[in-house]
């Protein structure tokens, strides 16, 4: 096997591992989401502690994403991915057998910190590949993670049915089995990554910190776009259940259908539509139209109390979010050199997490104090700042992303 064939094989393996890490990691996260409230309540905790447990997980991911990305730039992608998979397994097992609320929070924070490997996985999949293939790689990884997030709660609920509703009466066996199942998935991912990833990385991390550039302003615009549209998309997760119940009197079933629709649209847009549409119309046009679609969808949901139009707005926001996030990630990947790509993608992930958390924290009080429609309109206002920044850049520069198949 010649060097070209070896490089192609390694790149294919890196993409498989990266997508699998995103998919199985998301499933491991999703399976325990339905049980977290019961974990806390069976340990005599309060409902407020449940939200704090979610918050500390997100904050740890926000803080560690750039740090793990930078570590991967210095020491390589493989050791960072493998070590964080070990950390996630420790987190799940620790939560399964923890005797106190304090240790539960510690293990949950460890698990959140380890999610910073998602940016490292993106860097791994895009190291050394031609620029015209970057969008395909990012789309596959993003779609795999989205599918995993959608499947996780379903799998967690299935495990609950198999072992019974013991958590509701104070027995810890239910969530313990679920957490150990998540740990098993993570261990399986570790074994696959250990076997498939080459020990000697090419065109990846491993450069010294002194050689890295710190000109983060190169990524300022895509980071700002990521944050602004993620804030708007965060309205879906923070207020959808409250909104449809208060305005349309919908219950859990309808809410679940809506969230499943959103996950499906986001995954499809990342995996299929983004690459095809950029190839046909160019990154500038697709990004501009996607931002405007997301803005119009937020305004629609925030002004019209009609179920059909709300669902259309819901779908439009999901589509715009999925397309913009893939394109901004590709923009950052192209702008960053191989020895700073992990750091740059870590910042991108941190921007996403921060925007979603801030949106969730603010939208609840706004929903109660102002109006059920207000969070959508505030989301549109925040997104408008990103749209203005993007259109100003379009008028000054030309953003080009090579479509797959364009070798020129």
N, C-alpha and C positions, 0 to 999 in steps of 0.2 A: 504494500500500500504506500503510495507516494505521499509527499507532504501535503498536497492539496486535498487529497482524499481524507487524510487524517484530520486536517483542519475542518473539513466539512462534517465529518463524523462527530468531532468534538462540539461543533456549533449546534448540530442537531441534538446531541445529548444535553447540552446546556439548556436549550429551549424546552426539551421534555422535562428536565428537572425543575426548571423555573416555573413552568406551568403547573407541574404537579405540586410543587411547594405552595403556590398560590391556591390551588384547588383544595388540597387536603388540609392546609392551614386554615382556610376559610370554613371548611366543614368542621374542623376541630373547634373553631370559635363558635360556629352556629349551633352545634349540638348542645352547648351548655347555656346558651342565652335563655331558653324557656325555663331553666331550672334555677338560675341565679337568685331570683327572689326567694325561693324556698330554701336555698342553701343558707341565706342570711336569716330568714325567719325561724328556721329550726334551731339556730344558734342564739335565739332570743334577741336578734337584731331588729331594727325598725325599718320601715319603708324608706326612710331617708338614707339609711346606710346602703340600700340597694342601688340608689342612684349614685352614691359616692363610689361604690365598687365599680360601676361602669365608668365613672369619670376618671378614676385613678388608672384604669386600664388604658383609656384613651390618652391621658396625659403622659404616661410612660412611653407609649408609642410615639407620641409627638416629640418627646425629648430625645429619644434614642435613635430615631430614623436617620437624622443627619450624621450622628456619631458612628453608628454601625456602617453607614455608607462610606464615611471617611476611613474607617478601619479597613474596609474591603479594598479601598484604593491603595492603602499602604501594604496590607498583608495578603491580599488576594480574596476573591469571592468565596472560594471553596471553604476555607477555615471558618469564615464568618457564618456562612449558611449552616455548616455542620454544628458549630458551637451553639448557635441560637436555636436550632432544632432540639438539642440536648436541653437547653434552658426551658423551652416550652414543655418538654416532657416532664421535667422537674416541677414546673408550675402546676400542671394538671394533677400529677400524683400528690404533690403537696396539698393542693386544695381538696383532694379526695379524702385525705386523712388528717387534715388540720384540726386541732382541738379548740382553737380560739378564733375570735373574729379578727384579732390583730394579725395573726399568722395567715389568715385567709386573705387579708388585704395585701400582705407582703407577697404571697405567691401569685396573686392576681396582678400585682404591679410587675412582677418578673415576667409573667406571660405577656403583658402589654408591651414591655420593653423589647421582647424578642420579635414582635411583629415588625420591627424595623428592617427585618431581613427581606421584606417585600421589595423595597427599593434596591437592595443588593441583588435580588433575583432578576429584576429588570435589567440592571447593569450587566449581570452575567449573560443574559440572553442576547444583549445587543453588542457586547464586546467583540470586535473583530469582524462583524458582518457588514456587508455593503449597505450604505445609507438607504438605498431604495427598499431594503428588506426590513428596516427598523419598525415601520408601522405594523407590518404583519406580526412581528415578534411581540410588540407591545400589546397589540390587539388580542393575540392568543392568551397571553398571561392575564390580562385584565378580564377577559371573558371567562377564563377558568376560575378566577377568584370570584367573580360574580355568580357563576353557577354554584360554586361551593357554598357561598353565603346563602343562596336560596335553598340548597339542599340540607344545610346543617340543621336548622330548626325542625325540619320534617324528620330527619334521622333521630334527633334528640327526642322528639315526641314519640317516635316509634319505639325507641328504647324504653321510654317511660311506660308505654302500653305493655311491653313485654315483661317488665319487672313489677308493674303495678303502681298505684298511686301512693306509695309508702311515704313520700316526702310530705304529703298533706297531713299526716298524723304524727310527724316528728321522727320518723325513721330515716336514717341517712343513706340507706342502701341504694335508693333510686339515683340520686345525683352522684354517688360514689361510682356506681357502675358506668354512668355516662361519662364522667371525667376520666375514668380508666380507659374507656373506649377512645376518647379523644387522644389520650397519651399513646395508645397503641397505634393510631393512625400516624401520629407524629414520629414514632419510632420507625414505622415502615417507610416514611418519607426519608428519614435519616439514612437508613440502609440503602435505599435507592440512590440517594445523592452521593453517598460514600463510594458506591460501586461505579456509578456512571460518570462522575465528574473527574476530569484528569487532575493529577496532582500538580503538574506543571502547567500553569495558565499562560496563554499567549495573548498579547494585546489586551490585557486586563489590568487589574490592580497590581500593586507590588512596588510602585514608585515611592520614593521618599517624600515626606511632607515638604521638604525644601523645594522639590521640583513642582509641586502643585501650585496652580494659580489660585488667587483669591478674588478674582474679578467676578463676583457673584452677580454684578449688575447685568451680565450677559443673559442671565436667566430671570431678570426682574419681571419682564412683561408676562412670560408664560406662568411664572409663579403667582403673579397678581390675578391672572385669568383663572388659574386653578382655584385660588382662594375665593374669588368672587362668585364663581358659578357653584362651587361646593357649598357656600353659604346658602345660596338659593335652593340647591338640591336638598340641603339639610332640613328645610321646612317639611319635606315629605315625611321624614322619619320622626320629627318632633311633634307635628300637629295633625297629621293625616287622620289618625284614629279619633282624636278629639273632634276634628272638624266634621268629618262625615257623620259622626254620631250626633253632634249638636245641630247640624244643618239638615242632613238627609235622614237622620235616625237609622243609619246603617250600623250593623253589629260586626262581630269579629269575622264572620265569614266574608262579608263584602270587603272589609279592610284587608284581609289576607289576600283576596283576589287582586286588589289594587296593588299591593306591595309586590306580589308575584309578577304582575304585569310590568311594573317598573323594572324589576330585576331582569326580566326577559328582554325588554327593550334595550336596556343598558348593555347587556351581554351581546346581543345581536349587533348593535351599532358598533361596538368595539371590535368584534370578531370579523364582521362582514362589511358593513356599510362604510366605515371610515376609510379603509384602503381603497375601495372601489370609487367612492365619491371624490376623494382627493386626486386619484388618478384621472378622473374625468373632468373635474372642475377646478382643481387646485386647492391648496391649503387655505389660501386667503379667503376664497369664496365660501368654502365649507365652514370655516371657523366663523366668519361674519354671519352667515345665515343661521348657524347653530346657536350663536349667542343671541341673535334677535328672536329666534324661535323660543328659546328658554325664557327670555324676557317677556315676550307676548304671552307665554303660557302662565307665568306667574301672575301677570296682570289679569288674565282671564279668570284664573282660580280665585283671585282676590277681589273680584268685582261681580261675578255672576253666580247666583245660587241656583244653578240648574245642573242636575246630575250628569247628563250627557256631556255638556260643555266642560264640566269639572274633570271628567275622565279624559277628554281630549287634551285639556291643559296638562293633566298629570302625565299623559303619554308624551306630549311635546317636550315637557321639561326633562323627562328621562332620556329622550332621544338627544336633545341638545347637550345635556350633561355628558352622556356617553361619548359623543363625538368630540366635544371640546377637550375632555380630559385625555383622550388618546393623542390628539394633535399637540397639546401642550407638552405632554410627556416626550413625544418625538422631537419637538423643538428643543427641549432641554438636552435630550440625548445627543442631538446633532451639534449643539453649541458647546457641550462639554468635551474635553479631551478624555482619553481613556483613563488617565490617572486622577481625574476629578469627577468622573461620571457617577460613582457611588454617592459621593457627597452631594452632587447636584440633584440626583433623583431622591436622595434622602430628604433634602429640603422640600422637594415637590410633595412627597408623601406627608411631611410635617405640615405643609400648608393646607393640604386636604383635611387632615385630622383636625387641625386647629379651627378651620372654618366650620366643619361639621359640628364640633363641640360647642363653639360660640353660638352657632345657630340654634342648637338644641337648648342651650341654657337660656337664651333670650326669648325664644319663641313661646315658651310656656307662659311666662308672666305677661307677655304682650297679648297672647290669646285670651287670657282671663281678664286683664285690666282694660284692654282697648276694644278688641273685636276679634271674632274667629277669622275674619278676612285679613286682618292687619299683618300677620306674619308673612303672607304671600306678597303683599305690597312692599313691605320692608325688604324682602328678598329681592324683589325687582329693582328697588332703589340701589341696593348694594351691587347687584349685577350691572346696573347701568354705569357704574364707575369703571368696571372692567371693560364694558363695551366702548366707552369713550376712549380709554387708553389704547384699546386695540385699533379702533378706527383712526386715531391719530398716528399710530405706527404704520398702518396700511398706507396712509397718504404720504408718509416719508420714505418708507422702505418697501421692499418686496420680500415676503416670507415664502421661501420655496422648500417644499418637501418632495423629494424624488419619489414618484410612484414605483411600485414593483415592476420590473421589466424595463425601466428607463436606465440604460447604462451610460447615457451621455452626460 
